[in-house]
Every structure is written in C-alpha cells, then in structure tokens.
Amino acid sequence: MRVFNFGRYAVGLITAAFLFSACTAGGGQTAYNVGPPATTSIQKGSQQSYMLPRAQVAKQLLYVSSFYFGRVHVYDYHAQSEVGEITGLGQPTGQCVDAKGDVWISQADPHLVVEYPRASLRQIREVQTFARPFGCSVSPNGDLAVAEFDRGSAPGDVEVFKNGSGRETMYACNGFSYYPNSPGYDDKGNLFVEGLESLQQNVTGVCLLPAGGNVLAPVNFGVALHDGGGAMWDGKYMTLADVELNGGKATTTIYQVTINASRGLTVAGSTVLANSSLHQPFILGGKNTPVNVHQGHAVVGPDNYHVGEWTYPAGVKKGVPFEFYPREIPFGESISIGN
C-alpha cells in the first residue's frame, strides 16, 4: 500500500522494503552471517560531529544516512571502521558525489541538499528545494539533479541546479503520477529517473532528460518495474534498480541499459541481489561517479540494519560489515574516492 506523502518513503521504503529483506513471511528474523562489525573509537550513540585525521588518507570513504537519528556515518570503506560522523541534520536521505569526491546530502526537512568536502565537517554549499529531497546525482559538468516529492498536491518533480547552485529548473515527467526515485546521470549528461506511471496501477516507469534538452519525458524500457530503486552510472552502463516483493521476500535487480537508436532503452545485462531490498544502491568504481569510465566492481546498500556489499556485476554477497547502533536504519549512501 502506498501513502502519498513523505510517509511513503519513511515508512513505505524503510519499514516495508528494508524490513521485508530482514523478515520472513511469518515475521521471523532471517539470520545473516554479518561477520565482524565495523568499529569506532568514538562511543556509539554520540551526538557530536567528528572526523578522525585518518579519514583524510582513506582511499574510499563510505557515507551512510541515518534518517531517524539525523546523522551521517562516515567509514573507511576498506578498513570497515568508522572515521567520522556528521550530526544535526534534518532527516538525511539520499546522497551523491561529484568528480572531486565532495558529498551532497539530501535533507528531507528542511528541504535542503548540502555539500561537504571529502573528509570534512565544513559545509560549503547548499541548495533549497521546493519539496522534500529524496536523492540526487551530479553530472560530468557539475550540474546537480535532485528528486523531490510531497510538494503540496503534486507527488514530486526533479530539480536541476546548474553547476550545483543558483536557481533551479524544475521538470515533471509528462503523463507520470511520479514520486521519483533517486535520479542518475550517465557519462554524457543524460538524466534518468524512475517514477510512478500510475497511482491506480502502481506501475513504475523510466523518464529521460537528454543532455542539453529541456523536456523530461517517458522512455520505452520494455521491462516491467515494480517499486523501482534509483538510477546510477556504473562506469560503463546506466543502471536502473528495481525491488520486487514476493511472498514476504524481496529481490533487488539492477538492470544495465543503453540508449538505442529509437531513443528507447536496451537492456545489456542485469545483476540480481537475492534476499535484498536496496533502494538507492551505490555502485563503486575506480573513480568518482561522474567521471568513472570503467565498470564498477562492488555494490553497497542497506541490508537489515546494516550496509551490505555484493560483487558487481556478478551479484555475489560479500557480507554486511557496517553495523548500526542502536538499531538505526540506513537510508542512503555514497562512496567518495580520494586521489
């Protein structure tokens, strides 16, 4: 059942999607072999922001939003240890990174997307959105696209900020009821967004804003999506994630797609993540997302109160090494790659 306001995501996505991946149809917990959890030298539950000096030299920093606790945890991805925490945020949701590895964090309330330099607590930019931001993407030229929802009577739109600042240009997908998932730019600056085609039929489709274009319009995909899961460039293909619930169990499928000659989408492959419900999965490549030119090798995302890791594009689960406490629910994440 969909609730057509922010509760659709805070309750629908977090509670239904995340918990379905952790529970059986009968309500019992599924056992996961999580291995050793990520550790921190700071007392768990601390409400004070901090960033350890070794965050500066970590090659890969994993940022994870904790929606209900208003914080973002920062981990050394390779060492699987916490090296920082940004607190005092207003319902942090999806994230994205730019070419330098700076991190944009969406805050549902107070309708802001804020930018932090890599391994820093110093906020350097913010953009105000008309409604609650849910996810974002940075194009190769630095434009910032933000998916928003719950704007008065409108289910949602996509706002694009030229060079990540200034006045936004707002786009609605013609014919879609909408509620957009987290958007994604490809290497050429084409913007892909998943959203609801119909409130009555509960069907998810795909919209495309071509690079240099001014119309966000439905694009023929040829695949029946269920709940969607966000779009992201993997270094070789645009990916469209989808979450399907079947008998109380969830499966996440990541489709690799290309734009064909008729301006529709062709599926080049798919990655199936069994027993998982990943909205906004993040694909890790050799460089930061907007300038990555080699297909990524790992995908990370929320998994039963942890952040799990799978090989990509094979989809083999490697574990859920990033543990949350006390019972925090991870919402969105990004990985910032250093030079």
TIVO-95366 format. One record per residue (C-alpha): x, y, z; residue number from 0. Coordinates in steps of 0.2 Angstrom, whole numbers, padded with zeros to 4 digits. Layout:
# residues N
+-------+-------+-------+-----+
|     x |     y |     z | pos |
+-------+-------+-------+-----+
|     X |     Y |     Z | NUM |
...
+-------+-------+-------+-----+
This chain:
# residues 339
+-------+-------+-------+-----+
|     x |     y |     z | pos |
+-------+-------+-------+-----+
|  0000 |  0000 |  0000 |   0 |
|  0007 |  0017 | -0005 |   1 |
|  0005 |  0033 |  0007 |   2 |
|  0006 |  0048 | -0005 |   3 |
|  0017 |  0059 |  0006 |   4 |
|  0034 |  0058 |  0014 |   5 |
|  0027 |  0043 |  0024 |   6 |
|  0028 |  0033 |  0008 |   7 |
|  0047 |  0034 |  0009 |   8 |
|  0050 |  0035 |  0028 |   9 |
|  0038 |  0021 |  0031 |  10 |
|  0035 |  0013 |  0014 |  11 |
|  0053 |  0011 |  0009 |  12 |
|  0061 |  0010 |  0026 |  13 |
|  0049 | -0001 |  0035 |  14 |
|  0042 | -0011 |  0021 |  15 |
|  0056 | -0013 |  0010 |  16 |
|  0071 | -0014 |  0022 |  17 |
|  0062 | -0024 |  0035 |  18 |
|  0055 | -0036 |  0022 |  19 |
|  0073 | -0040 |  0017 |  20 |
|  0076 | -0045 |  0035 |  21 |
|  0060 | -0054 |  0039 |  22 |
|  0051 | -0070 |  0033 |  23 |
|  0033 | -0070 |  0028 |  24 |
|  0029 | -0076 |  0046 |  25 |
|  0038 | -0061 |  0054 |  26 |
|  0053 | -0071 |  0060 |  27 |
|  0070 | -0063 |  0058 |  28 |
|  0081 | -0070 |  0044 |  29 |
|  0098 | -0075 |  0051 |  30 |
|  0113 | -0066 |  0042 |  31 |
|  0131 | -0070 |  0044 |  32 |
|  0137 | -0052 |  0046 |  33 |
|  0155 | -0056 |  0051 |  34 |
|  0165 | -0043 |  0062 |  35 |
|  0155 | -0027 |  0063 |  36 |
|  0163 | -0010 |  0059 |  37 |
|  0171 | -0002 |  0074 |  38 |
|  0173 |  0015 |  0080 |  39 |
|  0184 |  0024 |  0093 |  40 |
|  0170 |  0036 |  0097 |  41 |
|  0157 |  0030 |  0109 |  42 |
|  0142 |  0024 |  0100 |  43 |
|  0127 |  0035 |  0101 |  44 |
|  0137 |  0051 |  0102 |  45 |
|  0128 |  0066 |  0096 |  46 |
|  0143 |  0076 |  0092 |  47 |
|  0151 |  0078 |  0074 |  48 |
|  0169 |  0072 |  0072 |  49 |
|  0181 |  0067 |  0059 |  50 |
|  0197 |  0057 |  0063 |  51 |
|  0213 |  0063 |  0054 |  52 |
|  0214 |  0046 |  0045 |  53 |
|  0199 |  0050 |  0036 |  54 |
|  0210 |  0062 |  0025 |  55 |
|  0221 |  0047 |  0019 |  56 |
|  0207 |  0034 |  0017 |  57 |
|  0206 |  0029 | -0001 |  58 |
|  0187 |  0026 | -0001 |  59 |
|  0175 |  0034 |  0012 |  60 |
|  0158 |  0027 |  0014 |  61 |
|  0144 |  0040 |  0019 |  62 |
|  0128 |  0032 |  0026 |  63 |
|  0112 |  0042 |  0031 |  64 |
|  0103 |  0038 |  0047 |  65 |
|  0086 |  0046 |  0043 |  66 |
|  0078 |  0045 |  0061 |  67 |
|  0094 |  0050 |  0070 |  68 |
|  0098 |  0065 |  0059 |  69 |
|  0116 |  0060 |  0056 |  70 |
|  0128 |  0053 |  0043 |  71 |
|  0141 |  0040 |  0047 |  72 |
|  0157 |  0040 |  0038 |  73 |
|  0168 |  0024 |  0036 |  74 |
|  0184 |  0019 |  0029 |  75 |
|  0177 |  0008 |  0017 |  76 |
|  0192 | -0004 |  0015 |  77 |
|  0196 | -0005 |  0034 |  78 |
|  0177 | -0006 |  0038 |  79 |
|  0179 |  0006 |  0053 |  80 |
|  0170 |  0022 |  0057 |  81 |
|  0181 |  0038 |  0055 |  82 |
|  0168 |  0051 |  0056 |  83 |
|  0150 |  0057 |  0059 |  84 |
|  0140 |  0072 |  0054 |  85 |
|  0126 |  0076 |  0066 |  86 |
|  0112 |  0089 |  0067 |  87 |
|  0105 |  0085 |  0050 |  88 |
|  0086 |  0086 |  0046 |  89 |
|  0081 |  0069 |  0041 |  90 |
|  0095 |  0064 |  0029 |  91 |
|  0090 |  0054 |  0014 |  92 |
|  0099 |  0050 | -0002 |  93 |
|  0117 |  0056 | -0007 |  94 |
|  0128 |  0059 | -0022 |  95 |
|  0146 |  0063 | -0025 |  96 |
|  0155 |  0075 | -0038 |  97 |
|  0171 |  0072 | -0048 |  98 |
|  0182 |  0078 | -0033 |  99 |
|  0173 |  0066 | -0021 | 100 |
|  0164 |  0080 | -0012 | 101 |
|  0147 |  0073 | -0005 | 102 |
|  0130 |  0080 | -0007 | 103 |
|  0117 |  0075 |  0007 | 104 |
|  0099 |  0077 |  0004 | 105 |
|  0089 |  0083 |  0020 | 106 |
|  0070 |  0080 |  0019 | 107 |
|  0066 |  0093 |  0031 | 108 |
|  0071 |  0107 |  0030 | 109 |
|  0071 |  0104 |  0011 | 110 |
|  0090 |  0106 |  0008 | 111 |
|  0104 |  0097 | -0001 | 112 |
|  0120 |  0102 |  0007 | 113 |
|  0138 |  0099 |  0001 | 114 |
|  0153 |  0094 |  0011 | 115 |
|  0171 |  0092 |  0005 | 116 |
|  0178 |  0075 |  0006 | 117 |
|  0183 |  0070 |  0024 | 118 |
|  0177 |  0087 |  0031 | 119 |
|  0164 |  0093 |  0043 | 120 |
|  0164 |  0110 |  0034 | 121 |
|  0148 |  0113 |  0024 | 122 |
|  0152 |  0123 |  0008 | 123 |
|  0136 |  0124 | -0002 | 124 |
|  0118 |  0121 |  0000 | 125 |
|  0103 |  0122 | -0012 | 126 |
|  0085 |  0124 | -0007 | 127 |
|  0072 |  0113 | -0014 | 128 |
|  0053 |  0116 | -0016 | 129 |
|  0049 |  0100 | -0008 | 130 |
|  0057 |  0085 |  0002 | 131 |
|  0073 |  0079 | -0007 | 132 |
|  0075 |  0061 | -0009 | 133 |
|  0090 |  0058 | -0019 | 134 |
|  0102 |  0067 | -0031 | 135 |
|  0115 |  0065 | -0044 | 136 |
|  0130 |  0075 | -0051 | 137 |
|  0133 |  0076 | -0070 | 138 |
|  0150 |  0076 | -0078 | 139 |
|  0149 |  0095 | -0080 | 140 |
|  0144 |  0098 | -0062 | 141 |
|  0125 |  0100 | -0063 | 142 |
|  0115 |  0094 | -0048 | 143 |
|  0099 |  0084 | -0051 | 144 |
|  0088 |  0082 | -0036 | 145 |
|  0072 |  0071 | -0035 | 146 |
|  0059 |  0079 | -0023 | 147 |
|  0042 |  0074 | -0018 | 148 |
|  0027 |  0079 | -0007 | 149 |
|  0026 |  0097 | -0015 | 150 |
|  0008 |  0102 | -0010 | 151 |
| -0004 |  0092 | -0020 | 152 |
|  0010 |  0087 | -0033 | 153 |
|  0018 |  0070 | -0030 | 154 |
|  0035 |  0076 | -0035 | 155 |
|  0047 |  0083 | -0048 | 156 |
|  0065 |  0084 | -0052 | 157 |
|  0075 |  0100 | -0049 | 158 |
|  0091 |  0103 | -0059 | 159 |
|  0104 |  0116 | -0052 | 160 |
|  0116 |  0122 | -0065 | 161 |
|  0134 |  0119 | -0058 | 162 |
|  0126 |  0114 | -0041 | 163 |
|  0120 |  0132 | -0037 | 164 |
|  0108 |  0146 | -0041 | 165 |
|  0090 |  0145 | -0047 | 166 |
|  0083 |  0128 | -0051 | 167 |
|  0075 |  0122 | -0066 | 168 |
|  0060 |  0111 | -0062 | 169 |
|  0055 |  0096 | -0073 | 170 |
|  0040 |  0085 | -0072 | 171 |
|  0038 |  0069 | -0082 | 172 |
|  0023 |  0071 | -0094 | 173 |
|  0010 |  0058 | -0090 | 174 |
|  0018 |  0051 | -0075 | 175 |
|  0010 |  0052 | -0057 | 176 |
|  0028 |  0052 | -0052 | 177 |
|  0035 |  0050 | -0035 | 178 |
|  0053 |  0050 | -0042 | 179 |
|  0066 |  0038 | -0036 | 180 |
|  0084 |  0044 | -0035 | 181 |
|  0090 |  0051 | -0052 | 182 |
|  0106 |  0046 | -0061 | 183 |
|  0117 |  0055 | -0074 | 184 |
|  0126 |  0045 | -0087 | 185 |
|  0144 |  0049 | -0094 | 186 |
|  0136 |  0060 | -0107 | 187 |
|  0125 |  0070 | -0096 | 188 |
|  0108 |  0061 | -0100 | 189 |
|  0097 |  0061 | -0084 | 190 |
|  0087 |  0045 | -0080 | 191 |
|  0073 |  0045 | -0067 | 192 |
|  0062 |  0031 | -0061 | 193 |
|  0044 |  0036 | -0056 | 194 |
|  0026 |  0030 | -0055 | 195 |
|  0017 |  0029 | -0071 | 196 |
|  0000 |  0027 | -0062 | 197 |
| -0006 |  0029 | -0044 | 198 |
| -0020 |  0017 | -0048 | 199 |
| -0010 |  0003 | -0056 | 200 |
|  0006 |  0005 | -0045 | 201 |
|  0017 |  0004 | -0060 | 202 |
|  0035 |  0011 | -0061 | 203 |
|  0042 |  0018 | -0077 | 204 |
|  0058 |  0027 | -0083 | 205 |
|  0059 |  0046 | -0089 | 206 |
|  0074 |  0053 | -0098 | 207 |
|  0080 |  0071 | -0099 | 208 |
|  0093 |  0071 | -0114 | 209 |
|  0109 |  0081 | -0111 | 210 |
|  0106 |  0098 | -0117 | 211 |
|  0087 |  0095 | -0118 | 212 |
|  0073 |  0104 | -0109 | 213 |
|  0060 |  0090 | -0108 | 214 |
|  0059 |  0076 | -0096 | 215 |
|  0049 |  0063 | -0105 | 216 |
|  0044 |  0044 | -0103 | 217 |
|  0056 |  0032 | -0112 | 218 |
|  0052 |  0015 | -0118 | 219 |
|  0061 |  0002 | -0107 | 220 |
|  0052 | -0014 | -0111 | 221 |
|  0054 | -0021 | -0093 | 222 |
|  0040 | -0021 | -0080 | 223 |
|  0047 | -0012 | -0065 | 224 |
|  0039 | -0015 | -0048 | 225 |
|  0044 | -0002 | -0034 | 226 |
|  0060 |  0005 | -0043 | 227 |
|  0076 |  0008 | -0034 | 228 |
|  0085 |  0023 | -0042 | 229 |
|  0097 |  0026 | -0057 | 230 |
|  0116 |  0027 | -0057 | 231 |
|  0130 |  0027 | -0069 | 232 |
|  0141 |  0011 | -0066 | 233 |
|  0156 |  0017 | -0077 | 234 |
|  0150 |  0008 | -0092 | 235 |
|  0131 |  0007 | -0092 | 236 |
|  0117 |  0017 | -0084 | 237 |
|  0109 |  0006 | -0071 | 238 |
|  0091 |  0005 | -0066 | 239 |
|  0087 | -0003 | -0049 | 240 |
|  0071 | -0012 | -0045 | 241 |
|  0064 | -0020 | -0029 | 242 |
|  0051 | -0034 | -0030 | 243 |
|  0042 | -0042 | -0015 | 244 |
|  0036 | -0059 | -0017 | 245 |
|  0029 | -0070 | -0003 | 246 |
|  0037 | -0059 |  0010 | 247 |
|  0054 | -0059 |  0002 | 248 |
|  0062 | -0046 | -0008 | 249 |
|  0074 | -0046 | -0023 | 250 |
|  0084 | -0032 | -0030 | 251 |
|  0088 | -0032 | -0048 | 252 |
|  0100 | -0019 | -0056 | 253 |
|  0097 | -0018 | -0075 | 254 |
|  0112 | -0011 | -0086 | 255 |
|  0104 | -0001 | -0100 | 256 |
|  0109 |  0009 | -0116 | 257 |
|  0100 |  0022 | -0126 | 258 |
|  0096 |  0014 | -0143 | 259 |
|  0094 |  0022 | -0160 | 260 |
|  0075 |  0025 | -0157 | 261 |
|  0078 |  0034 | -0141 | 262 |
|  0072 |  0019 | -0131 | 263 |
|  0082 |  0009 | -0118 | 264 |
|  0090 | -0008 | -0122 | 265 |
|  0095 | -0020 | -0108 | 266 |
|  0113 | -0025 | -0109 | 267 |
|  0113 | -0036 | -0093 | 268 |
|  0106 | -0037 | -0076 | 269 |
|  0113 | -0041 | -0058 | 270 |
|  0101 | -0050 | -0046 | 271 |
|  0104 | -0047 | -0027 | 272 |
|  0094 | -0061 | -0019 | 273 |
|  0085 | -0058 | -0002 | 274 |
|  0089 | -0040 | -0003 | 275 |
|  0079 | -0023 | -0004 | 276 |
|  0090 | -0010 | -0010 | 277 |
|  0083 |  0007 | -0014 | 278 |
|  0097 |  0019 | -0020 | 279 |
|  0111 |  0005 | -0021 | 280 |
|  0128 |  0013 | -0024 | 281 |
|  0140 |  0006 | -0037 | 282 |
|  0158 |  0008 | -0033 | 283 |
|  0170 |  0011 | -0047 | 284 |
|  0188 |  0016 | -0050 | 285 |
|  0184 |  0035 | -0049 | 286 |
|  0170 |  0045 | -0043 | 287 |
|  0154 |  0043 | -0051 | 288 |
|  0153 |  0057 | -0063 | 289 |
|  0170 |  0054 | -0071 | 290 |
|  0171 |  0035 | -0069 | 291 |
|  0175 |  0026 | -0086 | 292 |
|  0177 |  0008 | -0080 | 293 |
|  0163 | -0003 | -0074 | 294 |
|  0161 | -0004 | -0055 | 295 |
|  0166 | -0019 | -0045 | 296 |
|  0155 | -0018 | -0030 | 297 |
|  0138 | -0013 | -0025 | 298 |
|  0133 | -0007 | -0007 | 299 |
|  0116 | -0004 |  0001 | 300 |
|  0105 | -0006 |  0016 | 301 |
|  0103 | -0023 |  0022 | 302 |
|  0094 | -0027 |  0038 | 303 |
|  0100 | -0013 |  0049 | 304 |
|  0117 | -0014 |  0041 | 305 |
|  0125 | -0009 |  0024 | 306 |
|  0129 | -0024 |  0014 | 307 |
|  0141 | -0027 |  0000 | 308 |
|  0140 | -0038 | -0016 | 309 |
|  0152 | -0041 | -0030 | 310 |
|  0147 | -0032 | -0046 | 311 |
|  0140 | -0036 | -0059 | 312 |
|  0140 | -0054 | -0053 | 313 |
|  0129 | -0050 | -0038 | 314 |
|  0138 | -0062 | -0025 | 315 |
|  0135 | -0056 | -0007 | 316 |
|  0151 | -0052 |  0002 | 317 |
|  0143 | -0049 |  0019 | 318 |
|  0135 | -0034 |  0029 | 319 |
|  0150 | -0027 |  0038 | 320 |
|  0144 | -0010 |  0043 | 321 |
|  0133 | -0012 |  0058 | 322 |
|  0122 |  0001 |  0065 | 323 |
|  0118 |  0005 |  0083 | 324 |
|  0106 |  0007 |  0092 | 325 |
|  0095 | -0001 |  0078 | 326 |
|  0097 |  0013 |  0066 | 327 |
|  0090 |  0011 |  0049 | 328 |
|  0102 |  0016 |  0035 | 329 |
|  0093 |  0026 |  0021 | 330 |
|  0105 |  0032 |  0008 | 331 |
|  0124 |  0031 |  0005 | 332 |
|  0138 |  0036 | -0006 | 333 |
|  0157 |  0032 | -0008 | 334 |
|  0169 |  0046 | -0010 | 335 |
|  0186 |  0041 | -0019 | 336 |
|  0201 |  0050 | -0015 | 337 |
|  0216 |  0054 | -0026 | 338 |
+-------+-------+-------+-----+
